[in-house]
Amino acid sequence: MQGVGSVIRGSVTSRRLNSWKEVATYFQRDERTVKRWEAGRGLPIHRVPGLARSKIYAYTQELDAWFDATPDGPGAGDPAPAAPKAARSLGRTAARAGLFAGLLAIVIVALAGSLGWRWIASEHAVKAQRLASRDPRAIELYREGWHDWNTRTPAGLTRARAEFQQALARDPRFAQAHAGLANTYLLLREYTQMPDAVAYPAAEASVRRALALDPDLADAHSALGFIDFWWRWDPRSAEAELKRAIALSPASADPHFWLANILKVQRRYDEALSQIDQAQAIDPDSSAVLEARGDILLERGDVASGREILAHLEEVAPDQMWPHAHLARAALVEGQYATYLTESQKAADLKGDADQEAVLAAAQQGWRTGGGPGLLDQLLKQQQALAASGKVSAYEVACTYMLMNRPDDATAWLRRAMTAHDATVLGTFADPCFHALANDDRLQFLHGVVFGT
C-alpha cells in the first residue's frame, strides 16, 4: 500500500515510525515541534490503545500526505518541516502554485482502478482539511478526547466525555466532536455504570447533531449503526450504516470492529472474522480488535485459540476489562469455577461494579460450602435479588438457569429480558451459555422476534 505523496515522489514504500523521536528525526525537527504539529495541525499520529500515553507510532506515507496537504506550513510561527525526501520540493512548489490539488486528484483517478488502493493517506489529508478551520483549542480537546476514548477504561472514557463537551462548548458546530461524544456514550454504558436508558438516547442525540452538520461523517454513521443494532434492534439498518461508515472512512478500524460484533451475535462467524481481519490490517496494535477476535473464536467453538488470544491480552493490556470478562464466561460455561471467580473478580474490579462484586461474593461463598452446585445456587439467588431492582440483567439469570439445566426457567427469563428491551438478549444466539437451545423452538421464537426472521 502506498500513499499519494509517495507516489508523486517516486517512492513505493512506507515505513512505520515507532516513537516521537523517530517522527522528529524524519522531519529533521525536535520532538516538541512535531508534538505541537499533531495537537494544532493534525499531524497523523496513532496511539496504542490501553498503553502509555507516550506510546505512539506513525506511517511515513501518512506524514508525507499531511505535509503535501499543508502548503502554508504546519503552524503559525513554525518553520515548514524539512522535506523527508529531497523530491518533496516538487510537491511544495506545485502546492504554492495552486496546482497540487489538481495533481493529487489526477494521481488518485489514475491509480484507483489499477491498484484498488484504499487511500489511507488521502483520507488523513481530508480529515486534516476538515479540522483546519476549527478553533485550535477545540481541535486539541477533540484529539485528547479520542486518545482517552481509545483507552477503554472508566477513567479514560470519563475524561473523553469531558473533553468532547469542552470542545463543543468552544465550537458548537464541531460535527466531529459531536460524533466523538456519541461514540463515548456508547462505551460509557459498557465500561462504567451508566445505564443504557441514559447512554443510548444521549448518543443518538449527539449523532443526529453531527449528521445535521456533516451528513458524510463516518464516525457518526458508525455510531448510528451501533445504536440501530443494540438499541433499536434493527440489524439491517445497522449493517447498512456501518458499511456506509467503512465506505466513507476506509482507513478507520472501528466500523469494521463494530460490524464484526453484530455479525458475531447473528452467528455469521466467517464474515465477522473477515471484518476483524480488515480492522487489524488498519490498526494492528488495537487491543480492542484483538479482544474481539478472541471472543468470536470462543463463541464459534474454537476455545483454545480464543483463550490464547485473550490470555495474551491480559498480559499486555492488564487494564482492559473484556479479556477477563470473556474468559470468565467461558470458564463458567465449562464448569471451571475457580477460574470463573478469579477472572470475574478482575473484570469487576476494573469496571468498578459494586453489584457484580456482590454477586461474586455470594458465588464465592457457595463455592466454598457446596462446590459447583453451591456456587450456581448462590449465584442465582444473588442475581435474582439484584434483577428485581434492575441492577443485574435478566439475561444473566437466564444463563445461570441454563447452567443448572433448567431451560424452561431460562427461556422465561430471556423473555423478561426481551420485554425490558435489554440489549444483552441479542447475544443469546451466539452465547455458549445457550448453545443447548440452538435448535429449540423457544430460542427460534426469540430470534424471530429480535431479528425478524
N, C-alpha and C positions, 0 to 999 in steps of 0.2 A: 504494500500500500504506500502511495506517495502523495505528498502534499502539492498543491498548486505551485507554491513558491519554489519548491524543489524542482518541479518540472521546468519552470521558467529558467531556472539557473542551470539546468542540465544535470542535476543530481537525481538519482532514482532511489536513494535510501534514506531512512530516518533512524536516528539514534534515540535511545532513552537516556535522559539525564536524571540522576537519582539524588540530587541534593541542590540546595541553593548555591553552593559553591560551584557546582558544575554549570548551572544555569548562568551564573555571573561570569564565569570564565568564557562561556560560549559567546556572550555579548561583549566581552572584554570590559566589564564594569564590576563594581563591588556588589556584595550581597544586599546591602542596604538599598541600593538603587533599584535592583530588579524586584525586590520586595515591594518597593513603592510603585513600580510599574504594575505589579499584579493588583495591588489594592486600588489604584486610581485609574488605571488604563486597560485593565482586562488582560494582562499577560496570561496566557493559558497555562496555569499550574494545576496539577492534580494532587490530591492528598489521599493517603491510605486510610480508609475508614477504620475507626476504632483504635488507631495507633497515635503516637505522639503528634502534637500539632505541627512540629517542625519536620515531620516525615513527609516530604513532597517528592514529586517526580514530574518530568515534562518531556515532550517529544519534540525533537528538533524541527520536524515538518510543521508542527503547530506554531512553534516560535517564529519560524520563517513567515508563515502566513499572517501571523499577527503583525509582524514588522511591516510587511508589504501593505497591510490594510491600515497602517498608521503613518501616512505620508508626512504629517505635520510634526512628527516626533512623539515620543512616548509620554510626555507630560510637560506642563508649563514649567519653564525654568530648567528642564533637564536637557542635556545634550542628546542628540539622537544616538541610539546604541550603535556600536561598531558592527559592521556587517559580519555575520557569522561566516560568510564566504565572500571571496573577492568579487564574485559576479553579482553580489547584492546591489551594487551601484546601478545595474541595469533597471531593477525594479524601482529604485528610488527615483531615478531620473524620469522614468515613464510616469510614475505617480505624480511628481511635481508638474509634469506637463499635462496632467489631466487625462492621460491615456491608459493608465494602468488598469482601471476598472474595465475598460473595453477589452484590453488584452486578456484579463483574467476570465471574462465571460467567453472569449473565443477559445481559450485553452480548455475550459470546462466543457463546452459543447463538443469540441474535437475529441476529447478523451473519454467522455461519459459512455458512449456506446461501445468503444473498443475495450476499455478497461473494466467497466462495471464498477467503477470506484465509488465509494460511499461519501467522499468529500468531507472527511472529518475536519481537515484544516480549513476548508472553506466555511464550514459551519461555525467554527470558532471565530472566524473573521466577521461573520454576520452577527453573531452574538455581541461581539465587541462593539460593532457599529450601533447596535440597538441600545447599548448602555451608554454610548458616548455623550448623549445629550442630557443625561440624568444628573441629579445633584451628586457631586463626588462623595459626600459623606453617606448619602443613601446607598450608593453603589458599594461602598466599603462595608456598611452594615449588612447589605444583601449578601455579599460574599462571605462574611462571617457567619451569617445565618445558614448558608448551605454547608459550610465547614462543620458547624455544630450539628446540623441535621444528619450529616454522614456519620457522626459518632454512634448514633442509635443507642444512646444511653439516656436515662431520665434527666440527668443534669444537662447534657448537651442539647436535648430537644427543648427543654425549658428555656435555655439560652437562645436557641434558634427562634422560638416564637417571639421572644422579646426583641431580638434583632430585626426580624422582618417587620414587626409592628413599628419599631423606631424608624426603619427605612420608609415605611408608608406614612408616618407622621410628617416626615420631611417632604415626601413626594407621593401624594395620594393617588396619582395616576401611574404609578410604577407597576405595570402589569406583572412583570417578572417577580416582584416582591409579593404581590397578591398570590401568585401561584406557589411561591415558596412557602407562604403561610398556610395555604391549603394542604400542601404536602406534609407540613409539620403537624397539623392537627391529625392527619391520618396516622402518623406514627405515635403521637401522644396517647391515643386510645390503646395502642398496642404495648407501649413500653412504660406507661405510667397508669395511674388510677383514673384518668379521665374517662367518663362513661361514653359509650357510643352515641347516646342520645344528645350529648353535648358536642362531641368531636365532629361527627358527620355533618350536621347542619352548619357548623362553623366552617368546615372545609368546603362545603358546597357553596356557601355564600362567597367565600374568597375566590373560588374557581369562577363563579359567574362574573364577578368583578373583573377578574383577569381576562376572561374571554371577551367581555364587552369592550375592553381596551385594546386587546390584541387577539383576534379570532384564530390566529395561526400559531399560538404559543404552545409548544409541545408539552412543557411541564404542566400546563393547565389541562390539556387533553388527557395526559397520563393520570393526573389526579381524578379527573372526571370518570375515567374508566374504572379506577379503583372504587369510587363511590357507587357507580352504576352496578357493579357486581356485588360488593359486600353490604351495601346499604339499600340499594334499590332492587336488588335481586333480578337484575336484567342482564344475563350473560351475553346476549347478542350485542346490545349496545356497548357493554363494557369492552368486548373484544374489538369492536369497530373503533372505539375511542383510543384504545391502546395501540392499535395498528396505525391509526392516524398520527399518533404521537411519534411512533417509530418512523413513519414517512417524513414527518416534519423535522425530526432530530435524529438522523441515523447514527450520530456519534454519542447518543445517550444510552446508558445501560439500563436505566430504571424502567422504561416501558417494557423492555424485554423481560426484566426480572418480575415485574408485576403480572405481565401476561403469562409467564411460566406458572405463577402461583394459581391463577384462576384456571389454567388448563389442568394443573395437577389435581385440583379438587373435583374436576369432572372426569378424572381417571384417563386423561389424554396424555399419558406419561411421555411417550416419544416426542410429541410436539412440545411438551413442557421442557424436556431436556434440550431440544433444539434451541429454544429461546434462551435457556441458560448458557448454552454454548456461545450464542451470539453476545450475550451480556458479558461473559468472561473474556471474549475476544476484545471487547471495548474497554473493559475495566478489570484486568486480570488480578488486581490486588484487592478487590472488594470482598470483605468477609461476609457481607450480606448475601452476595450472589453465590459464594461457595456454600454458605449455610443452606440456601435454597436447594442446591444440588443434593446435599446430603439428605435433606428432608424428602425430596422427591424419590430418591433411591430407597429410603426407608419405607415409604408408603407403597412403592411399587413392589416391594418384597426383597430387594437387594440389600438386606440388612447389614451384612458385613461391610460392604462398600460405603453405605451411608454412615455407619458408625465410625469408620476410619476417618472420613472427612470431618465429621463433627468433633471427634476426639482431637484431631489436629487443630481445629479452630479453637477449642478450649485452651490449647497451649499458646497459640499465637495471638488470640484476641480474648483474653480472660475476662474483659469487662462486658462481653456480649451475652445477653440473656438466652437467645433462642437455641444455640447449640446444646445448652444444658436442658432446656425445656423439651427439645426433640428427643434427646437421649433418655430423659426421664420417662417420656411417654412410651418409647419403645420398650424400656425395661419393665414398666408396669404391665403392658400387654403380655409380655413374655414371662411374667411372674418372677422377675429378678428384683425383688422388693428392696433389698439393701441398696442396690444401685439407684432404684427409683427415688428412694428417700434422700440419698446424697445429692443426686442431680437436681431434684426438685427444690431442695433447700438452697442450692446455689442460684437457681433461677429466681426464686422468691426473694432472696437477699438482693440480687442485682436490680430487680424491679421495685423493691421496697413494698411488697404486697403483704400487708398485715393479715388479710383474710386467708391468703394461701398459707401463711405461717401457722394460722390456727388449724387449718385442715391438716397440715403436715404434722403438727404436734399430736393431734388425735390419731393419725395414722401410725406415727412412731410408737405411741402407747399401745395401740392394738398389735403392732408387730412384736413388741417386747412380751406381751402377755399371751398372744394367741397365734403367732406366726402369720402366714399369708392370709388365712381366713379372718383372723382377728384384725389385721390391717385393713382389709376390704370392708369389714363390718363397721369399724370406727370411721374410716374414710367416708363411707356412705352416710352415716349419721351426721357427721360434721358438715358435709356438703349439703345435705337436705336442710339442715338448720340455717345455713347461710343463704341457700337458694330462696328460702321463704322471704328474705328481705332483699333479694336481688343482688347479693354480694358474691354469689357463685352461680355460674351458668347451669341451667337445667341440662345442657348438653353434657357437662361433666358428670352429673348424677346418672345420666343415661349410660355413659361409658362404664361407670362402676357397676351398674346393674348387669351390663353385658359380661363383665369380667366375673361376676357371680353367677353367670349362666341363667339370667332371668330376662330373656328377650322381650317378654310382654311388658314388663315394667320399663325396660329400656326404651321401647318404642313409644310408650305413653309419655315418658319424659322428653323424648325427641319432639313429640307433638307440642308439648308445653313450650319447648324452646322455639319451635316454629311460630306458635301463636304469639309469643313475645317478640317476634322478629329479631331473634338472637342470631347474629351473623355466623356464630360458630357452627350452627346447624349445617351450613354449606359444606363444612369439612367432613360430614358424615360419610359421604360416598367413597372417600379415599382413605379415611382414618382406619388403621389396622384394628382399632378397638371394635369396629363394626363390620369387619370382614365376614364374620359368620352370618351376617344378614344380607350379604351381597345379592343373593338371588331370592330373597324373601319378599313376598308381595307387599309387606308393610313398609319396607325400605323403598321399594319401587314406587309406592304411592307418594312417599315424601319427595322422592326425586322428581316425580312428575309435577308436584305442586310447586317446587322450588324452581326447577329448570324448564317447566312447560313441555315435558316430553311424555 
